[in-house]
Amino acid sequence: ILSDMADKNFTDALNRQQSVVDTLERIAFINDELLKKQNMSNVNTLSKDTMSSAKELLSEIEQIKGTLTMEQKMKLENILNQIKKSLSKLNSMLKMNPEETLPQEFINRREVKNVDIAKTQNMLNDLHSALAKGDIDSIMQYAQQLLKELDNMTKVLESVSSEVLSNKESDCENKIDNLMKELDNIIINQENIYTGTQK
């Protein structure tokens, strides 16, 4: 660029500058798409972790014999609180401005739009109420329903995210590689021109 300016060829210099800017902007856009795909993978992982907590909850309930002890109640409450936090985070990731953080081809899928986290949270509230009353039968029933709901949600998110990743991830990586090569060529070409003017 300095060589062009030295030759007072301002138009060519500006064109070269714009080429660099355009390439960097395209790289930034694709990097943003890759970040969204990583966020999508995080959603999938969090959903799986939440389901694992629900499985642990049901396993603990199945071990209860007779009256619910205070120790058992506290252990179940701790697991429920963990599930509650995870669901709240999932709700934020899927429902709060998802177009800014998740791939369009993911959030626009009907299956993802139909994920009803509020319904699952209501199940959790029912479970909390049953636990407070010490109603073992209701606790078991709600825990089974919760696990089934989380299992269905996890399968949906996993299926859609897998499709999106398989279709787009390698394509994005290839585009970045090509753009980086393009940027390197622009810089090398410019360095060659500048070196030539110094001889």
C-alpha positions, 0 to 999 in steps of 0.5 A, a space after each residue: 500500500 505504501 508503494 502505491 501511495 508513493 507513486 500517487 496511485 491512490 485509487 489502487 491503494 484504496 482498492 487494495 485496502 478495501 480488499 483486505 477489509 472485505 476479506 476480514 469482514 467475511 472471516 468475521 462473519 464465518 467465525 460468528 457462524 461457527 460460534 453460533 454452532 458452538 452455542 448450539 452444541 452447548 444447548 445440546 450438552 446442557 439438555 443431556 446433562 439435565 436429563 442425566 440429573 432427572 435420571 439420578 432423581 428417579 433413581 434416588 426416589 426408587 430407593 426410598 422405602 417407607 417414609 421420606 427421611 429428612 436426609 433423602 428430602 434434602 438430597 432430592 431438593 438439591 437435585 431438583 434445584 440443579 435441574 431448575 437452574 439448568 432448565 432456566 439456562 436452557 430457556 434463556 439460550 433457546 428463547 431469549 434472542 436466539 437469532 443472535 446466538 444460535 444458527 438460523 437453521 437450528 432455531 427456525 426448525 419447527 421441532 425446536 420452536 415446539 420445545 416447551 420448557 415452560 411445561 417442563 418447569 411446571 412439572 418441576 414445580 409439581 414435583 417440588 410441591 409433592 416433595 414438600 408434602 412427602 407424597 412418595 407416589 406423586 413424587 415418583 409419578 412426577 419424576 417419571 413424567 419429568 424424565 420422559 419430557 426431558 428425554 423427548 426434548 434432548 432427542 429433538 435438540 440432538 437430532 436437529 443440532 447433528 443435522 446442522 453440524 453435519 451440513 454446515 461445519 466443514 463448509 464454514 471451516 473450508 471457507 475460512 481456510 480459503 479466505 485466509 489464503 486469499 488474505 495471505 496472497 493480498 499481503 504477500 503481493 503487497 509486500 512484493 510491490 513494496 520490496 520492488 520499490 526499494 531497489 
